[in-house]
């Protein structure tokens, strides 16, 4: 069940991990968890509009990761990983609708993670928006590449294009 958080939260409420979440974020939870948060006044149910796409942000810079999480949380359910290995393990349990990927990541470089995603059938079609400070920006077939600094509005537009498009390869 999809809810919008309405009050500042502790990291855990009734066993629900909400660390890094902010007021206004849209969160996809089990019905039991959502009902608990709604009953206790921490969230409101979202009626109509259906489920929001799940976006995974893979960014090692904590401030930038939280900036993206907060901004993208206006329109998407957002999960985040701080390094390439954590992101790779994430795909063992969840399948996001899109990925925002930094390239210079610890533990597993973003380009290596990108190649892994493209060569595995379950993840090969997931849209990827690369946000990088590397100049010149690398050629990554099937990815939309944005240069840092990249604002949330630009990233939102890129994700919406990537999710709507049948043609995944774009560069900016």
N, C-alpha and C positions, 0 to 999 in steps of 0.2 A: 504494500500500500504506500502511496506517495504522500508525504506530508511536507509542510513548510514550517520551519522552526520559528517560534514566535517570541522566545525568551532566551537570554544568554544561558548556556548550559554548562554543567560540570562535564568532565571528561566521560564519566560513566553514569548512566541513570538506569537503575534496575537491570544492570548487566549489558546495557546497550552502549557500545563504544561510539561516542560522539566527539572525540577529541578533534580539535581543529575546525569544528563546525561553527557557524555564525548564525545570528538571527537573520531570517530571510532565506537561508539555504533550503534547497529542495532535497529531501532525503528519501530514498526508497528503502522501506523496512518491511519486515513481516507484519501481517495483520495484527498479531498480538502486541508486538513492539509499538506499532503505530497507535493502536488503541490506548496503550499505557501512556504514551507521550501526550496524546490528545486529552485523555481523562485528567492528567495532572497539569494541564495548561501549558505544556512546553511546546506544543505544535498544533497546527490546524490541518485538517484533511484537505486535499486538493480535489475538488469535484469537477468533473468534465475535463476536457483536454487530454485525458488519458495519461499513460505513463510517459515520463520524461526520459530522453536518451541518457544512457550512462556513459560518461567520459572519464578516461583514465589520464591523469596528468603525471608525467614522469619528468621530474625536475629536481636536481640536487640542491639548488639554492632555496633555503627554507622560506625566505621572505617572498621570493618570486612564486614559489609553489603555493603558498597561502594566498597571495594576491590573485593568482589564476583560479584557485579553488573558490574563493569568495566571489569573484566576478562571474565565473562560469556557473556558479550555483544559482544565479538568477534564472537560468533557463535549462540547466541540466542537473542531473544527479552526478556528483563528482567524487571520484576516489583519487588517491594520490600515492605515488611511490617516490622515494628519494634516491634510488639508484637502479641500475639496469638489472641486477640479479633479482631484486625484490619485484620489479615489474614482470620479469620473466616468470617468476613463481606465481604472481597474481593470476596469470592466464591459466594456471592449473585449476583455479576455482571459479573464476568469473570471466565473462566475455563482454567487454564494453562495446558500445556502439561506435566509439571513436577514441583515438589516442592523441594526446598532445605530448610531443617528445622532444626533449633537449638532446643534443648529441654528446656533449662533453660530460658524461656521467661516470661516477665511480663504480667499481666492481664489474661493470660490463658496459662498454661504450655504446652510446645510442645507435650508432650505425650498425653495430653487431646485433643489437636488439631488433632494430628495424629489419635486418636481413633474416633473422630467426622468424619474426612474425610473418614475413612475406613467403617463407618457404614451408610453413606449416598450414595444411588445409583449413583447420578451424579458425586461423587468424589471418589468412592471406587476404581476405576481402575487407578487413576492418580499415576504415579510413584513418590515415595518419596525417596530422599536421605537425610538421617539424618547426620548432622555434629555436633558432641558433644565432650565435654571435660570430660564427665562423664566416670569414670572408676570403674568397668568394664562397657563397652558399653551395653546398655539394649537390650534385645531381642524384636524386633518389627517386627512381621510377615509381609512380603510384602515390607519391606524397606531395602534399602542398607544403611548400617551404616558405616560412616567414623569417625575417631577420629581427634579432633583438636590437634595440628595445621594441617590444611589441605590446601594445595596450590591449586591455580586455575586450574593448569593442571590436578591434580588428580581429582578435582571436575568435570572438563569437561569430563574426561574419564568415570567417574561414571555416569554422566547424559546421555552420549551417550549410554552406556551399558543399563541403565535403560529404555531409550526410544526405544531401538532396541529389547529388550528382551521380550519374552512371559512368562518367569519365573521371577517374580519380587523379590522373596526372595533371598537375598544375604547378606553376612556379610564380613567385612574386619576388 
